[in-house]
């Protein structure tokens, strides 16, 4: 029980260490959307804001492609990094970059041709809106390639624990975007084309700052065609496509909802579309808290599956649910209370219909965030663990069936017809959708166990044969040197209970006492934070596998062993002994954790 709680504490610290940068990454596109929408509503006119809203599904579709590549790459690279298979991670990195570039180039050509071919008429036939939508699409086409590539590089920088570079790139991008919007829209009066070009140029700057690290020669992830296997791209797509399918469904949902608003609101349709776009664009920034949590969960799930660590896998989901749902509930409450002033950011007259429609959106839609956390995180887990049925069902329900279907049912029932109250149909449908999806997650577990799940492992339906059986492993957590001294006895007793010979049992205890003591002695006092060493001993395939994990400063014992003078036979004798007697030793610093694995 103690080791279980220490593992959860370690994951909690790591979760919140990774969360801020992932929130920032998720917020980048959203901040761009807010900047564009504010300049559109205040610097151009309401029709320009409608054009930004109509482009939303296209942007979401491009995001779906990016999610497909990042989700598949994160999970595959996390698994192979956990197994120290760095040639495979380089292969997946190369496959990701090549595929993302090719897809981005194709999408760019399609968007450049869309206005000339009349394809934008699919979204609206209103000539006033089209005069803004067509140049907006052309300007956004210039940013498709950096949009996709920067999303991928941010994922790989996180795996390499180089999130500071992404933070710097994000701050610069936001600053460039605001300055260029002011220049292009307010000074040069470039209207919708200026809105789009400001975003596209900013994305190239964002991408360039990130890419510099990967061309510097310092990165573990390198562009290496020789390490790329023929099936790497297919493997990425196979794992990532359910997540992309979910986002693709949402893009389709956006198109359907836009059409429903225009049909059922009649003469108020244009205002309804403007209000709906304003609310969703603004709330997207706060959805980045949810998106950041999802990105961290995906990374931690990938490493837990790679290490075949059943306890950590359940703890990742436990931390996400227990910590993030209350945070999102608090955020939703604050946004709901601020509904009136938030609507005032876009529309100045509180007596206007469009103002009141936006105000209701700000009151209702924020409550989707905490409820949606359940289904989205289980979709991420389903992608990593191959639970494709659950992923497809949840993606279809959340993406199209529930929101679009319920909107189509609720909107015509609201009286009087073609009133501003009709806009509440899509708002309420989103809330009901997330409740249904959360219940579906529970239903899958009930069907699997033929009863209600009693803990997180049962709710996740983790297979019984996943990882090492409970009686074939022991988990120990160490927080002080006094506890280190007890490790040897516990490990030796465990090994002997498994029938392991006395010599190997003794070496296992001695090795762990030495290496854990080294972490406590050299890592615990480098900063003022509280640390622990998470130790796991597993008996698998007649090997004794020792894994030591900590969140201290990066420390590779092999480097210290290599620097030792051959003439100094006394200093650090313990590390010498471990490296001499072990069958295999692997070390890596991944996601801010030191992970040392020793096989005896």
C-alpha positions in Angstrom: 0.0 0.0 0.0 2.9 2.4 0.9 4.6 1.8 -2.5 1.3 2.2 -4.3 0.7 5.6 -2.6 4.3 6.7 -3.3 4.0 5.8 -6.9 0.9 7.9 -7.1 2.7 10.8 -5.4 5.5 10.5 -7.9 3.1 10.5 -10.8 1.2 13.4 -9.4 4.4 15.5 -9.2 5.4 14.5 -12.7 1.9 15.1 -14.0 1.9 18.7 -12.7 5.5 19.3 -13.8 4.5 18.4 -17.4 1.1 20.0 -17.3 1.9 23.7 -17.7 3.8 23.4 -20.9 1.2 21.0 -22.4 -1.5 23.5 -21.5 0.5 26.2 -23.2 0.9 24.1 -26.3 -2.8 23.3 -26.4 -3.5 27.0 -25.9 -1.4 28.3 -28.8 -4.0 27.7 -31.5 -6.7 28.9 -29.2 -4.9 32.2 -28.3 -4.5 32.7 -32.1 -8.3 32.1 -32.5 -9.1 34.7 -29.8 -6.8 37.2 -31.3 -8.3 36.7 -34.7 -11.9 36.8 -33.5 -11.4 39.9 -31.4 -9.7 41.7 -34.3 -12.5 40.4 -36.6 -15.4 41.6 -34.4 -13.8 44.9 -33.3 -11.5 45.7 -36.3 -13.6 44.4 -39.2 -17.2 43.5 -38.6 -19.5 40.6 -37.5 -19.5 39.0 -40.9 -15.7 38.6 -40.6 -16.2 36.8 -37.3 -18.7 34.5 -39.0 -16.0 33.7 -41.6 -13.5 32.8 -38.8 -16.2 30.5 -37.3 -16.9 28.8 -40.6 -13.2 28.1 -41.1 -13.2 26.4 -37.6 -14.1 22.9 -38.9 -11.2 23.1 -41.5 -8.8 24.0 -38.7 -10.2 21.2 -36.6 -9.7 18.7 -39.5 -6.1 19.8 -39.8 -5.8 19.4 -36.0 -7.2 15.9 -36.4 -4.3 15.0 -38.7 -1.9 16.5 -36.2 -3.5 14.6 -33.3 -3.2 11.4 -35.3 0.5 11.8 -35.8 1.3 13.1 -32.3 -0.8 10.5 -30.5 0.6 7.6 -32.5 4.2 8.9 -32.2 3.9 9.8 -28.5 2.7 6.3 -27.6 5.1 4.4 -29.8 8.2 6.5 -28.8 7.2 6.3 -25.2 7.1 2.5 -25.3 10.4 2.1 -27.2 12.2 4.7 -25.0 11.0 2.8 -22.0 12.7 -0.3 -23.5 15.8 1.7 -24.5 15.2 1.0 -28.2 16.5 4.4 -29.5 16.9 3.3 -33.1 13.2 2.6 -33.2 12.4 6.1 -31.8 14.5 7.7 -34.5 12.6 5.7 -37.1 9.3 6.9 -35.8 10.5 10.5 -35.6 11.6 10.4 -39.2 8.4 8.8 -40.4 6.4 11.4 -38.5 8.2 14.4 -40.0 8.1 13.0 -43.6 4.4 12.2 -43.4 3.4 15.4 -41.7 5.3 17.5 -44.4 3.7 15.6 -47.3 0.2 15.9 -45.8 0.7 19.5 -45.1 1.8 20.2 -48.6 -1.3 18.5 -50.1 -3.6 20.4 -47.7 -1.9 23.7 -48.6 -2.6 23.1 -52.3 -6.2 22.2 -51.7 -6.8 25.4 -49.6 -5.2 27.6 -52.2 -7.4 26.2 -54.9 -10.6 26.1 -52.8 -11.8 29.8 -53.4 -11.2 29.6 -57.1 -13.0 26.3 -57.5 -15.9 27.5 -55.4 -15.4 24.9 -52.6 -15.9 27.5 -49.9 -19.6 27.8 -51.0 -20.1 24.5 -49.2 -20.0 26.4 -45.9 -22.2 29.4 -46.8 -23.9 31.0 -49.8 -24.0 34.4 -48.1 -22.0 36.7 -50.5 -21.1 39.1 -47.6 -19.6 36.3 -45.6 -17.9 34.7 -48.6 -16.0 38.0 -49.3 -14.3 37.5 -46.0 -14.1 33.6 -46.0 -12.2 33.3 -49.4 -9.2 35.5 -48.6 -9.1 34.1 -45.0 -8.7 30.6 -46.4 -5.9 31.7 -48.8 -4.0 33.3 -45.9 -4.4 30.3 -43.6 -3.1 28.0 -46.3 0.3 29.5 -45.9 0.5 28.2 -42.3 -0.6 24.6 -42.7 2.8 23.0 -42.9 4.3 24.8 -39.9 1.0 24.1 -38.0 1.4 20.4 -38.5 5.2 20.2 -38.0 5.3 22.4 -34.9 2.6 20.2 -33.3 4.9 17.2 -33.9 8.1 18.9 -32.6 6.3 20.0 -29.4 5.5 16.3 -28.8 9.1 15.2 -29.3 10.5 18.1 -27.2 8.4 17.0 -24.3 9.7 13.4 -24.6 13.2 14.8 -24.5 12.4 17.0 -21.5 13.1 20.1 -23.5 9.9 21.9 -22.8 11.6 25.2 -22.1 12.3 25.7 -25.8 8.6 25.2 -26.6 7.7 27.7 -23.9 9.9 30.3 -25.5 8.6 29.5 -28.9 5.0 29.8 -27.7 5.6 33.2 -26.1 7.3 34.5 -29.2 4.5 33.2 -31.4 1.8 34.9 -29.4 3.7 38.2 -29.4 4.3 38.0 -33.2 0.6 37.1 -33.8 -0.7 40.1 -31.9 1.8 42.5 -33.5 1.1 41.3 -37.0 -2.7 41.4 -36.5 -2.4 45.0 -35.4 -0.2 45.8 -38.4 -2.2 43.9 -41.1 -5.7 44.6 -39.8 -5.6 47.9 -37.9 -2.9 49.7 -39.8 -2.9 48.2 -43.4 -6.6 47.4 -43.4 -6.0 44.0 -45.0 -9.2 42.7 -43.3 -9.7 38.9 -43.4 -6.5 38.2 -45.4 -4.5 40.1 -42.7 -6.1 38.0 -39.9 -5.0 34.8 -41.6 -1.5 35.9 -42.7 -0.7 37.1 -39.1 -1.5 33.6 -37.9 0.5 31.8 -40.7 3.6 33.9 -40.3 3.5 33.4 -36.5 3.3 29.7 -37.0 6.5 29.7 -39.1 8.3 31.6 -36.3 7.0 29.1 -33.8 8.1 26.1 -35.9 11.6 27.6 -36.6 12.4 28.1 -32.9 11.5 24.5 -32.1 13.2 23.0 -35.2 16.6 24.6 -34.3 17.1 22.1 -31.4 16.7 19.1 -33.8 19.2 20.4 -36.3 21.7 21.3 -33.6 22.8 17.6 -33.2 22.0 17.6 -29.5 18.7 15.8 -29.7 18.1 12.0 -29.1 15.4 12.2 -31.8 17.2 12.6 -35.1 16.0 12.6 -38.7 17.5 9.3 -39.7 16.1 7.6 -42.9 18.3 4.5 -42.2 16.4 3.9 -39.0 13.0 4.3 -40.6 11.2 1.0 -41.3 8.7 0.5 -44.0 5.8 0.0 -41.6 6.6 2.9 -39.3 4.1 5.3 -40.8 1.5 2.7 -40.8 2.1 1.9 -37.1 1.8 5.6 -36.2 -1.5 5.9 -38.1 -2.9 2.6 -36.7 -2.5 3.9 -33.1 -3.2 7.5 -33.8 -6.2 7.3 -36.2 -8.9 6.7 -33.5 -7.9 10.1 -31.9 -7.9 11.7 -35.3 -11.3 10.1 -36.1 -12.6 11.7 -32.9 -11.4 15.2 -33.9 -12.6 14.5 -37.5 -16.0 13.7 -36.1 -15.9 17.0 -34.3 -15.1 18.8 -37.5 -18.1 17.2 -39.1 -20.2 18.1 -36.0 -19.1 21.7 -36.5 -20.4 21.8 -40.1 -23.7 20.2 -39.1 -24.2 22.6 -36.1 -23.5 25.6 -38.3 -26.1 24.4 -40.8 -28.7 23.7 -38.0 -28.2 27.1 -36.5 -28.8 28.7 -39.9 -31.9 26.6 -40.6 -33.7 26.7 -37.2 -32.9 30.3 -36.3 -34.0 31.7 -39.6 -33.3 35.5 -39.8 -31.4 35.3 -36.6 -29.1 32.5 -38.0 -26.2 34.8 -38.9 -26.2 36.3 -35.4 -26.5 32.9 -33.8 -23.6 31.6 -35.8 -21.5 34.7 -34.7 -22.4 34.2 -31.0 -21.7 30.4 -31.2 -18.3 31.1 -32.9 -17.4 33.8 -30.3 -18.1 31.5 -27.3 -16.3 28.5 -28.7 -13.3 30.5 -29.9 -12.9 32.1 -26.4 -13.5 28.9 -24.4 -11.0 27.0 -26.5 -8.2 28.7 -24.5 -9.7 27.2 -21.3 -10.2 23.9 -23.0 -6.4 23.9 -23.3 -6.3 22.9 -19.6 -8.2 19.8 -20.5 -6.1 19.3 -23.6 -2.9 19.7 -21.6 -4.1 17.1 -19.2 -4.9 14.7 -22.0 -1.4 15.2 -23.6 0.3 14.4 -20.3 -1.9 11.4 -19.7 -1.1 10.1 -23.1 2.6 10.4 -22.6 2.5 8.7 -19.1 0.3 6.0 -20.3 2.7 5.2 -23.2 5.6 4.9 -20.8 3.6 2.8 -18.3 2.6 0.4 -21.0 6.2 0.3 -22.3 7.4 -0.6 -18.8 4.5 -3.0 -18.4 3.8 -1.2 -15.1 0.2 -2.0 -14.1 0.3 0.1 -10.9 1.6 3.2 -12.7 -0.9 2.8 -15.5 -3.9 2.9 -13.1 -2.3 5.7 -11.1 -1.9 7.9 -14.2 -5.7 7.7 -14.8 -6.4 8.1 -11.1 -4.3 11.3 -10.9 -6.0 12.7 -14.0 -9.5 12.1 -12.6 -9.0 13.0 -9.0 -7.0 16.2 -9.6 -8.2 17.6 -12.9 -12.0 17.2 -12.5 -12.1 19.5 -9.4 -9.8 22.0 -11.2 -12.0 22.1 -14.3 -15.2 22.4 -12.2 -13.7 25.5 -10.5 -12.7 26.9 -13.8 -16.2 26.3 -15.3 -17.9 28.0 -12.3 -15.7 31.1 -12.7 -16.4 31.3 -16.4 -20.1 31.0 -15.9 -20.1 33.8 -13.3 -18.3 36.0 -15.8 -20.6 35.3 -18.7 -21.9 38.9 -19.0 -18.5 40.6 -19.2 -17.1 37.9 -21.5 -19.9 38.5 -23.9 -19.0 42.2 -23.7 -15.6 41.4 -25.2 -17.3 40.7 -28.5 -20.5 42.7 -28.5 -20.8 46.2 -26.9 -24.6 46.5 -26.5 -26.2 44.2 -23.9 -29.6 44.7 -25.4 -28.7 43.1 -28.7 -29.9 39.6 -29.4 -26.4 38.4 -30.3 -25.0 39.6 -27.0 -27.6 37.6 -25.0 -27.0 34.5 -27.2 -23.3 34.7 -26.4 -24.0 35.3 -22.7 -26.0 32.1 -22.5 -23.2 30.2 -24.2 -20.7 31.4 -21.6 -23.0 30.3 -18.8 -23.6 26.8 -20.2 -20.7 25.5 -22.3 -17.9 25.7 -19.7 -19.5 22.8 -17.8 -18.7 20.5 -20.6 -15.0 20.6 -19.6 -15.0 18.6 -16.4 -17.5 16.0 -17.6 -15.7 15.5 -20.9 -12.4 14.7 -19.1 -13.7 11.2 -18.4 -14.4 10.0 -21.9 -11.5 11.8 -23.6 -8.9 10.3 -21.3 -10.4 6.9 -21.7 -10.2 7.3 -25.4 -6.4 8.1 -25.0 -6.0 4.9 -22.9 -8.0 2.9 -25.4 -5.8 4.0 -28.2 -2.6 2.9 -26.3 -4.0 -0.4 -25.2 -5.8 -1.5 -28.3 -9.4 -1.1 -27.0 -10.6 0.0 -30.4 -14.3 -0.8 -29.9 -14.5 1.6 -27.0 -12.5 4.3 -28.9 -14.7 4.1 -31.9 -18.0 4.1 -30.0 -16.9 7.1 -27.8 -15.5 9.0 -30.8 -18.7 8.6 -32.8 -20.9 9.5 -29.9 -18.9 12.5 -28.8 -18.1 13.6 -32.3 -21.4 13.6 -34.1 -24.2 11.4 -32.9 -25.0 12.9 -29.5 -24.2 16.6 -30.1 -25.6 16.9 -33.6 -28.5 14.5 -33.0 -29.6 16.0 -29.7 -29.3 19.5 -31.2 -31.5 18.5 -34.1 -34.1 17.2 -31.6 -33.9 20.1 -29.0 -33.8 23.1 -31.4 -37.2 22.7 -33.1 -38.8 22.0 -29.7 -37.8 25.4 -28.3 -40.6 28.0 -28.4 -41.1 30.4 -29.9 -39.4 29.2 -33.0 -36.7 31.4 -34.6 -36.1 33.1 -31.2 -32.7 33.7 -29.5 -33.6 30.8 -27.2 -33.1 28.3 -30.0 -29.3 28.8 -29.7 -29.5 27.0 -26.3 -30.2 23.7 -28.2 -26.6 23.2 -29.2 -25.4 24.4 -25.8 -27.5 21.9 -23.9 -26.7 19.1 -26.4 -23.0 19.5 -25.6 -23.7 19.0 -21.8 -25.9 15.9 -22.4 -23.4 14.5 -24.8 -20.6 14.4 -22.3 -22.8 12.9 -19.6 -23.8 10.1 -22.0 -20.2 9.4 -23.0 -19.1 9.2 -19.3 -21.9 6.6 -18.7 -20.7 4.6 -21.8 -17.2 4.4 -20.2 -18.8 2.9 -17.1 -21.0 0.6 -19.3 -17.9 -1.0 -21.0 -16.5 -1.9 -17.6 -19.8 -3.3 -16.4 -20.1 -5.5 -19.5 -16.5 -6.7 -19.0 -16.8 -7.6 -15.3 -20.6 -8.3 -15.3 -20.8 -6.0 -12.3 -20.0 -2.5 -11.2 -16.2 -1.8 -11.2 -14.7 -1.5 -7.7 -11.5 0.4 -8.5 -9.7 2.2 -11.3 -8.0 -1.0 -12.6 -11.5 -2.5 -13.1 -12.9 0.7 -14.6 -10.0 0.6 -17.1 -10.5 -3.1 -17.7 -6.7 -3.7 -17.6 -6.1 -7.2 -18.8 -5.2 -9.7 -16.1 -2.1 -10.8 -18.0 -0.7 -7.2 -18.4 2.7 -6.8 -16.8 4.2 -9.0 -14.2 1.9 -10.9 -11.9 1.5 -9.4 -8.4 3.3 -12.3 -6.7 6.2 -12.0 -9.2 7.1 -8.4 -8.3 7.7 -6.2 -5.3 7.4 -2.4 -5.1 9.3 -0.4 -2.6 9.5 3.4 -2.1 12.4 5.1 -0.4 12.3 8.6 1.0 15.4 8.6 3.3 18.7 6.9 3.9 17.2 5.0 6.8 14.7 3.3 4.5 17.5 2.5 2.0 19.1 0.3 4.6 16.0 -1.9 4.8 15.8 -2.4 1.0 18.4 -5.2 0.8 16.6 -7.5 3.3 13.2 -7.0 1.6 14.6 -7.7 -1.9 16.6 -10.8 -0.8 13.5 -12.2 1.0 11.4 -11.6 -2.1 14.0 -13.3 -4.4 14.3 -16.3 -2.2 10.5 -16.7 -2.0 10.6 -16.9 -5.8 13.2 -19.7 -5.8 16.0 -17.5 -7.1 19.4 -18.8 -6.1 21.1 -17.3 -3.1 23.9 -15.6 -5.1 21.6 -13.7 -7.4 19.2 -12.8 -4.5 22.2 -11.3 -2.6 23.4 -9.4 -5.6 19.9 -8.0 -6.2 19.6 -6.7 -2.6 23.1 -5.3 -2.7 22.7 -3.6 -6.0 19.5 -1.9 -5.1 20.8 -0.7 -1.7 23.8 0.8 -3.5 22.0 2.5 -6.3 19.0 3.7 -4.3 21.5 5.0 -1.7 23.4 6.8 -4.4 20.1 8.6 -5.5 19.3 9.6 -2.0 22.8 10.8 -1.3 23.4 12.8 -4.5 19.9 13.6 -5.7 17.7 14.4 -2.7 19.8 17.4 -1.7 20.3 19.1 -5.1 17.1 21.2 -4.6 14.5 22.0 -1.9 11.9 19.7 -3.3 10.6 16.5 -1.7 11.7 13.3 -3.6 11.3 9.6 -3.4 12.9 6.6 -5.1 10.4 4.2 -6.7 11.9 0.7 -6.7 10.5 -2.3 -8.5 11.9 -5.8 -8.5 10.3 -8.3 -11.0 11.0 -12.0 -11.7 10.3 -12.6 -15.4 11.6 -15.2 -17.8 14.2 -16.3 -15.1 15.6 -12.8 -15.0 15.7 -10.6 -12.0 14.8 -7.1 -13.2 15.5 -4.2 -11.0 14.0 -0.8 -11.9 14.8 2.4 -10.0 12.9 5.5 -10.9 13.2 9.0 -9.3 12.4 12.6 -10.1 15.7 14.1 -9.0 18.2 16.0 -11.3 19.4 13.9 -14.3 22.1 11.5 -13.2 23.6 8.7 -15.3 25.6 6.2 -13.1 27.5 5.0 -16.2 29.0 8.5 -16.7 30.3 8.5 -13.2 31.7 4.9 -13.7 33.4 6.0 -16.9 35.0 9.0 -15.2 36.5 7.0 -12.4 40.3 6.6 -12.3 41.4 3.0 -12.7 44.0 3.6 -10.0 41.3 4.6 -7.5 39.9 1.2 -6.5 38.1 2.4 -3.4 36.0 5.4 -4.4 32.5 4.5 -5.7 33.3 0.8 -5.4 29.6 0.0 -5.2 28.9 1.4 -8.7 31.9 -0.4 -10.0 30.6 -3.7 -8.6 27.1 -3.2 -10.1 28.4 -2.4 -13.6 30.8 -5.4 -13.4 28.4 -8.0 -12.2 25.0 -7.1 -13.8 23.9 -8.8 -17.0 22.6 -5.5 -18.5 22.2 -2.0 -17.3 20.2 0.7 -19.1 19.6 4.4 -18.1 17.6 7.2 -19.5 16.0 10.4 -18.4 12.5 10.5 -19.8 9.8 13.0 -19.1 11.9 14.4 -16.3 12.4 11.0 -14.6 15.6 9.1 -14.1 14.9 5.5 -15.0 17.7 2.9 -14.3 17.0 -0.8 -15.2 19.4 -3.6 -14.1 19.0 -7.2 -15.2 20.7 -10.0 -13.2 
